[in-house]
Amino acid sequence: MGKHLFSHSSSPPCVRLISWRAKIFLLRYCNSISISYHFVVPTPQTIAQTLQQDSLISLEQAKVGCEFHIRFLNGPACERLRQMGFCESMRVKKITDGRNMLCTVCGTKMALSRELAHQIIGQATA
């Protein structure tokens, strides 16, 4: 076990900071040490997707008078909602709020419970 393996001139800074006991352990039981860092640099597309996902709201959370596009349906009643006309990419406008809320889909007014309205996820339009 020579000092030359961990001398200041040949060792990287991370090796110089470990204790002498750790150095002995490394010499006996390890063939090599590899330290790597993995940084993910977000692309403009991933930033745009994240911002779009952050702007999604449920029909339950939408304000009265708010219009939005349905992006997806999430919950046990998805198939029933699709049969009623609440499909992805449809426009919905919330008319009233309360225990049962009124909204329009394709020009038709419909009453929904809060549980169903919570399963309709959309993005507000200007």
C-alpha positions as CSV (number, residue, x, y, z in Angstrom):
1,M,0.0,0.0,0.0
2,G,2.0,2.9,-1.2
3,K,1.4,6.5,-0.8
4,H,1.9,7.1,-4.5
5,L,-1.6,5.8,-5.3
6,F,-3.2,8.7,-3.4
7,S,-0.7,11.4,-3.8
8,H,-2.0,14.9,-4.4
9,S,-0.5,15.1,-7.8
10,S,-2.2,12.0,-9.3
11,S,-5.5,11.7,-7.4
12,P,-8.7,13.5,-8.4
13,P,-10.1,15.9,-5.7
14,C,-12.8,13.4,-4.7
15,V,-10.2,10.8,-3.7
16,R,-8.1,13.3,-1.7
17,L,-11.1,14.0,0.6
18,I,-11.8,10.4,1.8
19,S,-10.3,9.0,5.0
20,W,-7.3,6.7,5.1
21,R,-9.5,3.8,6.2
22,A,-11.7,4.2,3.2
23,K,-8.6,4.3,1.0
24,I,-7.4,1.0,2.4
25,F,-10.8,-0.5,1.8
26,L,-10.9,0.7,-1.7
27,L,-7.4,-0.7,-2.4
28,R,-8.3,-4.1,-1.1
29,Y,-11.8,-4.7,-2.3
30,C,-12.4,-2.4,-5.3
31,N,-10.9,-2.5,-8.7
32,S,-12.0,0.9,-9.7
33,I,-14.3,3.8,-8.7
34,S,-16.6,5.5,-11.0
35,I,-18.6,8.6,-10.1
36,S,-21.0,10.0,-12.6
37,Y,-23.6,12.7,-12.6
38,H,-26.7,12.6,-14.8
39,F,-28.3,15.9,-15.6
40,V,-31.5,16.2,-17.6
41,V,-31.8,19.4,-19.6
42,P,-35.4,20.0,-20.5
43,T,-36.2,20.6,-24.1
44,P,-38.7,23.3,-25.2
45,Q,-41.1,20.5,-26.1
46,T,-41.0,19.0,-22.6
47,I,-41.4,22.5,-21.0
48,A,-44.4,23.2,-23.2
49,Q,-46.0,19.8,-22.3
50,T,-45.4,20.5,-18.6
51,L,-47.0,23.9,-18.8
52,Q,-49.9,22.5,-20.7
53,Q,-50.5,19.8,-18.1
54,D,-50.3,22.4,-15.3
55,S,-53.2,24.3,-17.0
56,L,-55.6,21.4,-17.1
57,I,-58.6,21.6,-14.8
58,S,-61.7,19.5,-14.2
59,L,-65.2,20.7,-15.0
60,E,-65.8,20.7,-11.3
61,Q,-63.0,23.3,-10.8
62,A,-63.9,25.5,-13.8
63,K,-65.6,28.8,-13.2
64,V,-69.1,29.6,-14.3
65,G,-69.0,30.8,-17.9
66,C,-65.7,29.1,-18.6
67,E,-65.3,27.4,-22.0
68,F,-62.7,24.7,-22.4
69,H,-61.7,21.7,-24.6
70,I,-61.9,18.3,-23.0
71,R,-58.5,16.7,-23.1
72,F,-59.3,13.4,-21.4
73,L,-61.8,11.6,-19.2
74,N,-60.5,10.1,-16.0
75,G,-62.6,7.8,-13.8
76,P,-65.0,4.9,-13.6
77,A,-67.7,6.6,-15.7
78,C,-65.6,7.4,-18.7
79,E,-67.6,5.3,-21.1
80,R,-70.9,6.7,-19.9
81,L,-69.6,10.2,-20.3
82,R,-68.5,9.5,-23.9
83,Q,-72.0,8.1,-24.7
84,M,-73.5,11.3,-23.4
85,G,-71.3,13.4,-25.7
86,F,-68.3,14.3,-23.5
87,C,-65.6,13.1,-25.8
88,E,-61.9,14.2,-26.1
89,S,-61.5,17.5,-28.0
90,M,-65.1,18.6,-27.5
91,R,-65.9,22.1,-26.3
92,V,-67.8,22.5,-23.0
93,K,-69.1,25.6,-21.4
94,K,-70.0,25.6,-17.7
95,I,-73.3,27.4,-17.1
96,T,-74.0,27.0,-13.4
97,D,-72.2,25.7,-10.3
98,G,-73.5,23.8,-7.3
99,R,-74.3,20.3,-6.2
100,N,-75.5,19.6,-9.8
101,M,-74.0,21.8,-12.5
102,L,-75.3,22.7,-15.9
103,C,-73.1,22.8,-18.9
104,T,-73.4,22.8,-22.7
105,V,-71.9,20.3,-25.1
106,C,-72.6,20.6,-28.8
107,G,-75.4,23.1,-28.1
108,T,-77.2,20.7,-25.6
109,K,-77.6,21.6,-22.0
110,M,-76.8,18.8,-19.5
111,A,-76.9,18.5,-15.8
112,L,-74.0,16.7,-14.1
113,S,-73.2,15.7,-10.5
114,R,-69.9,16.9,-9.0
115,E,-68.5,13.3,-9.2
116,L,-69.0,13.2,-12.9
117,A,-67.8,16.7,-13.4
118,H,-64.6,15.8,-11.6
119,Q,-63.8,13.1,-14.2
120,I,-63.9,15.5,-17.1
121,I,-60.5,17.1,-17.5
122,G,-60.0,20.0,-19.9
123,Q,-58.0,23.1,-20.8
124,A,-59.6,26.6,-20.6
125,T,-59.9,28.5,-23.8
126,A,-59.7,32.3,-24.2
